[in-house]
Amino acid sequence: MKEAQKEKAVRGLLYVTVGLSIVILPIIVVWVIANGVGAISLGFLTGRPYRFEYGGIFPQIMGSIYLVSLCTLFGAPLGIASAIYLSEYASDNVVTRTVRFFTETLAGMPSIVIGLFGLEFLVYYLKLKTSLLAGAISLSFMMLPWTIRASEEAINVVPKEYREASLAMGATKWQTILRVVLPAAIPGIMTGVLLGMGKAIGETAVVWLTAGSGLEAFVPRTLKSPTGSLPMYIYLIATQGHTAEGLQNAFGASLVLLVMFLAMSVSALFIRNHYLRRLGS
């Protein structure tokens, strides 16, 4: 096969893969909307589950919000701080390369393994019980690698001239990082945090083992309270429900979860664009 034909074949294959990627998402979204919109009502959004597959999902909505918020509170600062160290302070040696290797390994680790670790270490050993706190800490383990890698890349692409100009004006290294490097890297850091939050908000295995059964009828009042979540609710109703209403409720909860994720994504996009405009001005 001639080089021109090979190039044409590769380009055609890329067009097909891009087309599939573009088509699959709308199909999933339309399917969820079509099957779940019938379940959406004020009672469904503000009520509590009862008799397994009946009632509303308000505790599950609030539980998911609490879990993701708390996990971001734990995971984002730690991930960004780790990225700053790896980018600005750590030398390129065996230790640094080992840290990066384990960070990337953690990103691909099965969630059930992280959930089991959280169950044994946080729930049993530290006696945090099956609770909001244990679930959020466990989810932050899953958020960390995404935040670290994206933040490190964002910091690395900040031009050296920015650092040199700041240091030449008498700023310390930490002042340069805090006032020059991080503001320039915020759009990329936001992307990493968003990826981690997206990973956390849809997680099932970790939440099941550390946070609660998913069908809790009350919003958690303390960090030690068990908490429901939308992914666990969807899983249980979809796999163990016995009525058409239950299945419709599972699709309704999926639609709510999808809207929450899109709202989170759009908010992060506005924040990122705001900082991009400030950097451009």
Secondary structure by P-SEA (a helix, b strand, c coil): ccaaaaaaaaaaaaaaaaaaaaaaaaaaaaaaaaaccccccccccccccccccccccaaaaaaaaaaaaaaaaccaaaaaaaaaaacccccccaaaaaaaaaaaaaaaccaaaaaaaaaacccccccccccaaaaaaaaaaaaaaaaaaaaaaaaaaccaaaaaaaaaacccaaaaaaccccccaaaaaaaaaaaaaaaaaaccccccccccccccccccccccbbbbcaaaaaaaaacccccaaaaaaaaaaaaaaaaaaaaaaaaaaaaaaaaaaaaac
